[in-house]
Structures are given as structure tokens and as C-alpha cells.
Amino acid sequence: MANLTDYFEKTTYKAKYLIGDRVFGYYNDIPFIGKILLDNLVSLEYGPRLIVSLDLPIYFNNNYITTIIDKHKSFKSLKKLTDYS
């Protein structure tokens, strides 16, 4: 009989990014670079999401945005600083 560790290893969501990984993306056609704060599974319907802290705030619709919450497809992993092009 398997233990709980084996069960959760097989059935739970495996994060694509680690906390602190650098990512690049666009928010309403404004480019940004930030770091991962959280990579988790919200629900099976919604799917996984990322919470990203931006290096520099984005000014959009008279608001400053410092954190973005979105799906994985909106972000690209940065290995080097020149990967954003």
C-alpha cells in the first residue's frame, strides 16, 4: 500500500516556475520584467496561474500596477537578460 507522500506526488500540480524565477511579458502591450511570487493551481476549471512582482511599476488607466496575476501563456522565462526580445 502506498503512503500519502506517493499519492500526492502523483496527483498534485507540479509548478513550472520556482519562486524568484525571472519572467518577461506584456500587459496591455506594455513590456515588463518581473519575478515569480507564486505558481499554483487555482482549480481544474481555471487551471494554473502565476503571480508576478514587477521590477518597475506600469502606469495604466491612471493606476500603478506592481503585481500581475495571469496564466502561464502570458509569460516567458528569462534565463539571461537578453532573452526578452
Phi and psi in degrees as a GROMACS rama.xvg file:
@    title "Ramachandran Plot"
@    xaxis  label "Phi"
@    yaxis  label "Psi"
@TYPE xy
-77.1196  152.363  ALA-2
-92.6163  177.388  ASN-3
-64.7441  -31.7155  LEU-4
-61.2649  -45.2637  THR-5
-63.89  -41.1153  ASP-6
-61.2326  -50.6051  TYR-7
-69.1044  -30.4985  PHE-8
-63.2858  -35.3811  GLU-9
-82.6865  -31.8536  LYS-10
-105.854  -17.182  THR-11
-90.5165  163.427  THR-12
-69.281  134.784  TYR-13
-102.032  120.909  LYS-14
-65.7294  139.917  ALA-15
-82.4745  -34.9146  LYS-16
-114.834  151.593  TYR-17
-96.882  157.932  LEU-18
-60.6717  130.176  ILE-19
95.6755  -9.85739  GLY-20
-61.5636  144.579  ASP-21
-90.5794  138.373  ARG-22
-135.51  161.002  VAL-23
-129.489  146.162  PHE-24
-169.359  -171.564  GLY-25
-126.738  137.569  TYR-26
-119.907  107.758  TYR-27
50.814  50.2325  ASN-28
65.9809  15.3749  ASP-29
-105.218  117.359  ILE-30
-70.1498  147.964  PRO-31
-147.71  159.539  PHE-32
-129.322  138.393  ILE-33
-155.8  -172.973  GLY-34
-125.327  151.106  LYS-35
-73.146  128.281  ILE-36
-99.2527  -33.3898  LEU-37
-157.402  137.591  LEU-38
-130.238  105.868  ASP-39
-144.205  172.153  ASN-40
-101.924  117.195  LEU-41
-74.9481  -55.7446  VAL-42
-158.921  167.421  SER-43
-69.123  -28.801  LEU-44
-71.9557  -47.9081  GLU-45
-79.0108  -37.9008  TYR-46
90.5988  -175.825  GLY-47
-71.9849  156.692  PRO-48
-142.165  160.052  ARG-49
-118.822  144.764  LEU-50
-114.107  121.21  ILE-51
-119.581  130.54  VAL-52
-94.0091  123.294  SER-53
-79.5613  145.54  LEU-54
-66.7765  -44.5136  ASP-55
-124.374  140.19  LEU-56
-66.8414  151.767  PRO-57
-106.594  130.461  ILE-58
-97.0698  113.011  TYR-59
-144.859  129.343  PHE-60
52.9572  47.0777  ASN-61
61.3199  24.7382  ASN-62
-132.669  149.341  ASN-63
-97.3726  126.739  TYR-64
-108.444  124.482  ILE-65
-116.438  -13.935  THR-66
-136.086  136.759  THR-67
-122.537  134.806  ILE-68
-118.671  118.311  ILE-69
-160.403  177.007  ASP-70
-78.3074  165.757  LYS-71
-59.0574  -33.7138  HIS-72
-64.2595  -16.7064  LYS-73
-83.7115  -6.30818  SER-74
-126.438  151.053  PHE-75
-123.975  134.338  LYS-76
-69.0418  140.094  SER-77
-109.961  119.877  LEU-78
-95.1023  -37.0868  LYS-79
-128.419  159.933  LYS-80
-64.7413  -21.9089  LEU-81
-87.372  4.49505  THR-82
-79.0644  -3.57972  ASP-83
-80.2052  -12.0576  TYR-84
